[in-house]
Amino acid sequence: MSELDKRTLTLKRTFSAPINLVWEAWTQPEHIAQWWGPKGMETQVIDHDFKVGGNWKYVMQMPNGSEFIADGIYSAIVELEKIISSANFKPMTEGVEIQAYFEENGDKTNFTFSVVHPTEEYCQQQEKMGFMNGWGSVFDRLAELLQAKQGV
């Protein structure tokens, strides 16, 4: 296992939706607000400058009224293929890189999501804090949105 692998957590999903729809859900603010964040959280898109070097910032309202802020800067965008960005999820996670890869699979989309952490220790800590369940629930919400958009 490489040093990079030891600092990376990855989730894979196959969405029952065409790649164009999955891409749209990831790149358009009105869709992002409907699925980004764990169940029960309201998400507000503050900034969404979808281009290399562009900023993004989302604020999630927790049920207890406190705010959870996610932000970053896009470093690579290849349409219908990948989105790479720096990311901070304050107050829990800072200084990571998120990588979203999209692959057409007939009328479905293979999706790979990775988070690269600055150190192996930080990566292990994030995994123990519930990375898989947390992001898993976010992508469950995305799957529900994609089904609704297709009238399934």
Secondary structure, DSSP 8 states (H G I E B T S, - for coil): --HHHHTEEEEEEEESS-HHHHHHHHH-HHHHHHHSSSTT-EEEEEEE--STT-EEEEEEE-TTS-EEEEEEEEEEEETTTEEEEEEEEETTEEEEEEEEEEEEETTEEEEEEEEE-SSHHHHHHHHHTTHHHHHHHHHHHHHHHHHHHTT-
